[in-house]
Amino acid sequence: MLRSISQKRNINHIRRLLVNMAIGAAVGLVIRWIRGVEIAPMLCALTCGAAVLLKINKEEH
């Protein structure tokens, strides 16, 4: 299936976002395991996701 350049770019952005959120959640799981902070995986995933969105926004403009 042929995709336009903007569709490919959007797919790459979504992939980067999901990968970085997964990495953040993994780090948060380690923090939860070591320190016992229950909300750590969600906070780390959201923080990593927000950082990626800010970087993508900076690259676009």
N, C-alpha and C positions, 0 to 999 in steps of 0.2 A: 504494500500500500504506500502510495506516495504521500509524503507529508510536506507541508510548507516549512520554510525556515523558522518561522515564529512558533509553529507547533513543536518542532524539534527542540527549540530553545526552551519552551515551556516545560517539555518533558524532562529535559536536563535539569532545569531549576527544581522541579518537583523531586527528581531523583536525589539531587544534592541535599534538599531539605530533609527528606526521609532518612537518608544515610546518616546525616549529622544528628538528627533527633535520636536515631537508634544508638549511635555512639554515646550521646549524652545520657540516654536511659541506662546503658551498660555501666557508665561511670557512676551514675546515681545508684545502681544496684550494689556496686562495690561499696559506695559510701554508706548505704543502708546496712550492708552486711557488717562493715567495720564499726560504724558509729551508732547504728540503730535508729537513724532518722527516717521515718516512714515515708515522708513526702519527697525525699531526695531524688528518686528516679524521674518523677514528673517535673520537678523544678529544673533538673539538669537537662532533660529533653527539651523543655520549653525555652530554656536559655540558649541552648545550641541552635534550636530552630530559629529563634529571633535573631541571633547573630548571623545566620546564613541569609535570612531575608534582608537584613540591613546590608550585607555585602552584595547581594544580588541587586538590590535597589541602587547602591552606589555604582555598580558596574553599568547599569542601564542608563544612568544619567550623568 
